[in-house]
Amino acid sequence: MSKGPLKPGSTAPNSGQYQQIGPRGGAGKEVTAVRGKPLPPTPTKGTTYTLVDPTKNKSGRA
């Protein structure tokens, strides 16, 4: 799991489903992100991302 909230535009540390967390803590929609690629922009300022479901693969890395 990620070590904390990630800002839009930052590089995704792991591939998987990331949930948007609003500025007041509300959960938003989930987006799919690929490890090493930037996270997409959010509709509201102050919204961050949290990894909720890492991708499972057969190489042993999440």
Biopython code that builds the backbone (N, CA, C, O; Angstrom):
import numpy as np
from Bio.PDB.StructureBuilder import StructureBuilder

atoms = [
    (1, "MET", "N", (0.846, -1.173, 0.000)),
    (1, "MET", "CA", (0.000, 0.000, 0.000)),
    (1, "MET", "C", (0.893, 1.238, 0.000)),
    (1, "MET", "O", (2.068, 1.188, 0.362)),
    (2, "SER", "N", (0.298, 2.334, -0.414)),
    (2, "SER", "CA", (1.100, 3.554, -0.475)),
    (2, "SER", "C", (1.358, 4.095, 0.932)),
    (2, "SER", "O", (0.629, 3.783, 1.874)),
    (3, "LYS", "N", (2.394, 4.902, 1.055)),
    (3, "LYS", "CA", (2.792, 5.412, 2.363)),
    (3, "LYS", "C", (1.991, 6.624, 2.799)),
    (3, "LYS", "O", (2.129, 7.067, 3.940)),
    (4, "GLY", "N", (1.184, 7.156, 1.954)),
    (4, "GLY", "CA", (0.385, 8.319, 2.301)),
    (4, "GLY", "C", (-0.352, 8.833, 1.085)),
    (4, "GLY", "O", (-0.277, 8.231, 0.013)),
    (5, "PRO", "N", (-1.057, 9.926, 1.234)),
    (5, "PRO", "CA", (-1.791, 10.456, 0.082)),
    (5, "PRO", "C", (-0.835, 10.941, -1.007)),
    (5, "PRO", "O", (0.208, 11.525, -0.716)),
    (6, "LEU", "N", (-1.202, 10.694, -2.249)),
    (6, "LEU", "CA", (-0.409, 11.095, -3.397)),
    (6, "LEU", "C", (-1.105, 12.237, -4.133)),
    (6, "LEU", "O", (-2.324, 12.211, -4.306)),
    (7, "LYS", "N", (-0.353, 13.219, -4.557)),
    (7, "LYS", "CA", (-0.914, 14.362, -5.267)),
    (7, "LYS", "C", (-1.096, 14.029, -6.747)),
    (7, "LYS", "O", (-0.351, 13.215, -7.292)),
    (8, "PRO", "N", (-2.082, 14.650, -7.404)),
    (8, "PRO", "CA", (-2.241, 14.468, -8.842)),
    (8, "PRO", "C", (-0.961, 14.902, -9.565)),
    (8, "PRO", "O", (-0.343, 15.900, -9.195)),
    (9, "GLY", "N", (-0.572, 14.153, -10.586)),
    (9, "GLY", "CA", (0.640, 14.461, -11.326)),
    (9, "GLY", "C", (1.877, 13.777, -10.782)),
    (9, "GLY", "O", (2.898, 13.713, -11.467)),
    (10, "SER", "N", (1.807, 13.258, -9.548)),
    (10, "SER", "CA", (2.958, 12.540, -9.005)),
    (10, "SER", "C", (3.011, 11.141, -9.632)),
    (10, "SER", "O", (2.002, 10.643, -10.133)),
    (11, "THR", "N", (4.168, 10.525, -9.602)),
    (11, "THR", "CA", (4.360, 9.210, -10.202)),
    (11, "THR", "C", (3.737, 8.137, -9.314)),
    (11, "THR", "O", (3.930, 8.126, -8.098)),
    (12, "ALA", "N", (2.989, 7.239, -9.946)),
    (12, "ALA", "CA", (2.364, 6.143, -9.204)),
    (12, "ALA", "C", (3.429, 5.145, -8.766)),
    (12, "ALA", "O", (4.158, 4.629, -9.613)),
    (13, "PRO", "N", (3.545, 4.851, -7.453)),
    (13, "PRO", "CA", (4.561, 3.913, -6.974)),
    (13, "PRO", "C", (4.252, 2.461, -7.335)),
    (13, "PRO", "O", (5.173, 1.654, -7.468)),
    (14, "ASN", "N", (2.976, 2.116, -7.496)),
    (14, "ASN", "CA", (2.538, 0.765, -7.854)),
    (14, "ASN", "C", (1.377, 0.863, -8.828)),
    (14, "ASN", "O", (0.637, 1.847, -8.826)),
    (15, "SER", "N", (1.217, -0.160, -9.664)),
    (15, "SER", "CA", (0.053, -0.233, -10.541)),
    (15, "SER", "C", (-1.144, -0.672, -9.724)),
    (15, "SER", "O", (-1.005, -1.453, -8.782)),
    (16, "GLY", "N", (-2.333, -0.171, -10.081)),
    (16, "GLY", "CA", (-3.544, -0.593, -9.397)),
    (16, "GLY", "C", (-4.623, 0.467, -9.422)),
    (16, "GLY", "O", (-4.561, 1.434, -10.181)),
    (17, "GLN", "N", (-5.614, 0.261, -8.571)),
    (17, "GLN", "CA", (-6.745, 1.175, -8.450)),
    (17, "GLN", "C", (-6.453, 2.198, -7.360)),
    (17, "GLN", "O", (-6.131, 1.835, -6.229)),
    (18, "TYR", "N", (-6.567, 3.467, -7.703)),
    (18, "TYR", "CA", (-6.364, 4.559, -6.759)),
    (18, "TYR", "C", (-7.685, 5.280, -6.570)),
    (18, "TYR", "O", (-8.383, 5.578, -7.540)),
    (19, "GLN", "N", (-8.029, 5.562, -5.312)),
    (19, "GLN", "CA", (-9.266, 6.273, -5.014)),
    (19, "GLN", "C", (-8.962, 7.723, -4.720)),
    (19, "GLN", "O", (-8.002, 8.046, -4.020)),
    (20, "GLN", "N", (-9.801, 8.601, -5.270)),
    (20, "GLN", "CA", (-9.662, 10.021, -4.989)),
    (20, "GLN", "C", (-10.213, 10.306, -3.592)),
    (20, "GLN", "O", (-11.292, 9.838, -3.230)),
    (21, "ILE", "N", (-9.460, 11.076, -2.819)),
    (21, "ILE", "CA", (-9.890, 11.489, -1.482)),
    (21, "ILE", "C", (-10.009, 13.008, -1.511)),
    (21, "ILE", "O", (-9.032, 13.707, -1.780)),
    (22, "GLY", "N", (-11.199, 13.512, -1.236)),
    (22, "GLY", "CA", (-11.458, 14.943, -1.301)),
    (22, "GLY", "C", (-10.772, 15.724, -0.193)),
    (22, "GLY", "O", (-10.251, 15.137, 0.755)),
    (23, "PRO", "N", (-10.769, 17.053, -0.310)),
    (23, "PRO", "CA", (-10.098, 17.893, 0.683)),
    (23, "PRO", "C", (-10.669, 17.750, 2.099)),
    (23, "PRO", "O", (-9.966, 18.016, 3.074)),
    (24, "ARG", "N", (-11.931, 17.334, 2.221)),
    (24, "ARG", "CA", (-12.529, 17.141, 3.541)),
    (24, "ARG", "C", (-12.613, 15.671, 3.931)),
    (24, "ARG", "O", (-13.270, 15.326, 4.913)),
    (25, "GLY", "N", (-11.944, 14.791, 3.157)),
    (25, "GLY", "CA", (-11.886, 13.378, 3.524)),
    (25, "GLY", "C", (-12.885, 12.479, 2.839)),
    (25, "GLY", "O", (-12.872, 11.273, 3.083)),
    (26, "GLY", "N", (-13.744, 13.001, 1.999)),
    (26, "GLY", "CA", (-14.725, 12.173, 1.311)),
    (26, "GLY", "C", (-14.106, 11.363, 0.195)),
    (26, "GLY", "O", (-13.173, 11.812, -0.471)),
    (27, "ALA", "N", (-14.635, 10.158, -0.007)),
    (27, "ALA", "CA", (-14.114, 9.275, -1.047)),
    (27, "ALA", "C", (-14.755, 9.613, -2.387)),
    (27, "ALA", "O", (-15.966, 9.817, -2.478)),
    (28, "GLY", "N", (-13.924, 9.669, -3.421)),
    (28, "GLY", "CA", (-14.399, 9.948, -4.769)),
    (28, "GLY", "C", (-14.304, 8.706, -5.631)),
    (28, "GLY", "O", (-14.316, 7.582, -5.128)),
    (29, "LYS", "N", (-14.210, 8.921, -6.936)),
    (29, "LYS", "CA", (-14.157, 7.779, -7.851)),
    (29, "LYS", "C", (-12.774, 7.141, -7.843)),
    (29, "LYS", "O", (-11.803, 7.731, -7.368)),
    (30, "GLU", "N", (-12.703, 5.922, -8.379)),
    (30, "GLU", "CA", (-11.439, 5.206, -8.485)),
    (30, "GLU", "C", (-10.922, 5.314, -9.916)),
    (30, "GLU", "O", (-11.695, 5.335, -10.874)),
    (31, "VAL", "N", (-9.607, 5.381, -10.038)),
    (31, "VAL", "CA", (-8.965, 5.411, -11.347)),
    (31, "VAL", "C", (-7.881, 4.341, -11.376)),
    (31, "VAL", "O", (-7.331, 3.977, -10.336)),
    (32, "THR", "N", (-7.576, 3.839, -12.567)),
    (32, "THR", "CA", (-6.511, 2.858, -12.740)),
    (32, "THR", "C", (-5.238, 3.595, -13.112)),
    (32, "THR", "O", (-5.247, 4.440, -14.007)),
    (33, "ALA", "N", (-4.152, 3.284, -12.439)),
    (33, "ALA", "CA", (-2.865, 3.917, -12.716)),
    (33, "ALA", "C", (-1.805, 2.844, -12.904)),
    (33, "ALA", "O", (-1.864, 1.773, -12.299)),
    (34, "VAL", "N", (-0.833, 3.154, -13.757)),
    (34, "VAL", "CA", (0.269, 2.244, -14.047)),
    (34, "VAL", "C", (1.515, 2.734, -13.328)),
    (34, "VAL", "O", (1.797, 3.932, -13.322)),
    (35, "ARG", "N", (2.262, 1.821, -12.722)),
    (35, "ARG", "CA", (3.480, 2.169, -11.992)),
    (35, "ARG", "C", (4.429, 2.952, -12.905)),
    (35, "ARG", "O", (4.685, 2.558, -14.043)),
    (36, "GLY", "N", (4.942, 4.063, -12.383)),
    (36, "GLY", "CA", (5.887, 4.878, -13.127)),
    (36, "GLY", "C", (5.248, 5.957, -13.978)),
    (36, "GLY", "O", (5.960, 6.804, -14.517)),
    (37, "LYS", "N", (3.935, 5.957, -14.118)),
    (37, "LYS", "CA", (3.227, 6.965, -14.900)),
    (37, "LYS", "C", (2.584, 7.970, -13.942)),
    (37, "LYS", "O", (2.287, 7.621, -12.799)),
    (38, "PRO", "N", (2.361, 9.224, -14.392)),
    (38, "PRO", "CA", (1.755, 10.223, -13.497)),
    (38, "PRO", "C", (0.278, 9.944, -13.238)),
    (38, "PRO", "O", (-0.434, 9.436, -14.104)),
    (39, "LEU", "N", (-0.167, 10.283, -12.037)),
    (39, "LEU", "CA", (-1.585, 10.166, -11.695)),
    (39, "LEU", "C", (-2.354, 11.280, -12.413)),
    (39, "LEU", "O", (-1.822, 12.376, -12.592)),
    (40, "PRO", "N", (-3.592, 11.014, -12.825)),
    (40, "PRO", "CA", (-4.347, 12.012, -13.585)),
    (40, "PRO", "C", (-4.775, 13.206, -12.725)),
    (40, "PRO", "O", (-4.786, 13.121, -11.496)),
    (41, "PRO", "N", (-5.128, 14.318, -13.382)),
    (41, "PRO", "CA", (-5.620, 15.476, -12.636)),
    (41, "PRO", "C", (-6.957, 15.168, -11.953)),
    (41, "PRO", "O", (-7.676, 14.255, -12.361)),
    (42, "THR", "N", (-7.275, 15.931, -10.920)),
    (42, "THR", "CA", (-8.532, 15.748, -10.190)),
    (42, "THR", "C", (-9.450, 16.938, -10.461)),
    (42, "THR", "O", (-8.977, 18.011, -10.834)),
    (43, "PRO", "N", (-10.754, 16.757, -10.276)),
    (43, "PRO", "CA", (-11.693, 17.843, -10.556)),
    (43, "PRO", "C", (-11.681, 18.966, -9.515)),
    (43, "PRO", "O", (-12.118, 20.080, -9.804)),
    (44, "THR", "N", (-11.188, 18.684, -8.315)),
    (44, "THR", "CA", (-11.229, 19.665, -7.235)),
    (44, "THR", "C", (-9.836, 19.873, -6.649)),
    (44, "THR", "O", (-9.086, 18.915, -6.463)),
    (45, "LYS", "N", (-9.499, 21.115, -6.361)),
    (45, "LYS", "CA", (-8.211, 21.419, -5.735)),
    (45, "LYS", "C", (-8.169, 20.786, -4.345)),
    (45, "LYS", "O", (-9.159, 20.801, -3.613)),
    (46, "GLY", "N", (-7.014, 20.231, -3.994)),
    (46, "GLY", "CA", (-6.856, 19.616, -2.672)),
    (46, "GLY", "C", (-7.185, 18.138, -2.639)),
    (46, "GLY", "O", (-7.044, 17.501, -1.595)),
    (47, "THR", "N", (-7.626, 17.572, -3.766)),
    (47, "THR", "CA", (-7.944, 16.151, -3.818)),
    (47, "THR", "C", (-6.660, 15.352, -4.015)),
    (47, "THR", "O", (-5.792, 15.753, -4.791)),
    (48, "THR", "N", (-6.536, 14.227, -3.319)),
    (48, "THR", "CA", (-5.357, 13.366, -3.408)),
    (48, "THR", "C", (-5.792, 11.954, -3.793)),
    (48, "THR", "O", (-6.981, 11.675, -3.940)),
    (49, "TYR", "N", (-4.805, 11.071, -3.953)),
    (49, "TYR", "CA", (-5.068, 9.671, -4.293)),
    (49, "TYR", "C", (-4.508, 8.759, -3.226)),
    (49, "TYR", "O", (-3.492, 9.060, -2.598)),
    (50, "THR", "N", (-5.196, 7.617, -3.024)),
    (50, "THR", "CA", (-4.733, 6.567, -2.131)),
    (50, "THR", "C", (-4.906, 5.232, -2.843)),
    (50, "THR", "O", (-5.952, 4.976, -3.440)),
    (51, "LEU", "N", (-3.884, 4.381, -2.781)),
    (51, "LEU", "CA", (-3.950, 3.057, -3.403)),
    (51, "LEU", "C", (-4.915, 2.180, -2.611)),
    (51, "LEU", "O", (-4.740, 1.993, -1.407)),
    (52, "VAL", "N", (-5.938, 1.640, -3.286)),
    (52, "VAL", "CA", (-6.907, 0.789, -2.596)),
    (52, "VAL", "C", (-6.866, -0.659, -3.061)),
    (52, "VAL", "O", (-7.265, -1.553, -2.315)),
    (53, "ASP", "N", (-6.385, -0.912, -4.292)),
    (53, "ASP", "CA", (-6.338, -2.283, -4.801)),
    (53, "ASP", "C", (-5.140, -2.434, -5.733)),
    (53, "ASP", "O", (-5.243, -2.136, -6.923)),
    (54, "PRO", "N", (-3.993, -2.898, -5.201)),
    (54, "PRO", "CA", (-2.821, -3.065, -6.059)),
    (54, "PRO", "C", (-3.045, -4.174, -7.092)),
    (54, "PRO", "O", (-3.775, -5.132, -6.842)),
    (55, "THR", "N", (-2.413, -4.028, -8.238)),
    (55, "THR", "CA", (-2.502, -5.032, -9.282)),
    (55, "THR", "C", (-1.765, -6.284, -8.848)),
    (55, "THR", "O", (-0.668, -6.218, -8.294)),
    (56, "LYS", "N", (-2.387, -7.428, -9.109)),
    (56, "LYS", "CA", (-1.769, -8.708, -8.762)),
    (56, "LYS", "C", (-1.251, -9.321, -10.052)),
    (56, "LYS", "O", (-1.990, -9.430, -11.031)),
    (57, "ASN", "N", (0.021, -9.723, -10.058)),
    (57, "ASN", "CA", (0.597, -10.362, -11.236)),
    (57, "ASN", "C", (1.451, -11.555, -10.815)),
    (57, "ASN", "O", (1.720, -11.755, -9.630)),
    (58, "LYS", "N", (1.863, -12.327, -11.782)),
    (58, "LYS", "CA", (2.573, -13.578, -11.480)),
    (58, "LYS", "C", (4.071, -13.397, -11.271)),
    (58, "LYS", "O", (4.760, -14.360, -10.937)),
    (59, "SER", "N", (4.592, -12.180, -11.460)),
    (59, "SER", "CA", (6.025, -11.956, -11.278)),
    (59, "SER", "C", (6.411, -11.838, -9.820)),
    (59, "SER", "O", (7.598, -11.843, -9.494)),
    (60, "GLY", "N", (5.436, -11.732, -8.937)),
    (60, "GLY", "CA", (5.711, -11.616, -7.511)),
    (60, "GLY", "C", (5.807, -10.182, -7.025)),
    (60, "GLY", "O", (5.945, -9.937, -5.827)),
    (61, "ARG", "N", (5.735, -9.239, -7.942)),
    (61, "ARG", "CA", (5.751, -7.818, -7.561)),
    (61, "ARG", "C", (4.348, -7.263, -7.666)),
    (61, "ARG", "O", (3.605, -7.603, -8.587)),
    (62, "ALA", "N", (3.986, -6.420, -6.734)),
    (62, "ALA", "CA", (2.655, -5.805, -6.763)),
    (62, "ALA", "C", (2.692, -4.529, -7.547)),
    (62, "ALA", "O", (1.667, -3.861, -7.687)),
]
sb = StructureBuilder()
sb.init_structure("model")
sb.init_model(0)
sb.init_chain("A")
sb.init_seg("    ")
for serial, (resi, resn, name, xyz) in enumerate(atoms, 1):
    if name == "N":
        sb.init_residue(resn, " ", resi, " ")
    sb.init_atom(name, np.array(xyz, "f"), 0.0, 1.0, " ", f" {name:<3s}", serial, name[0])
structure = sb.get_structure()
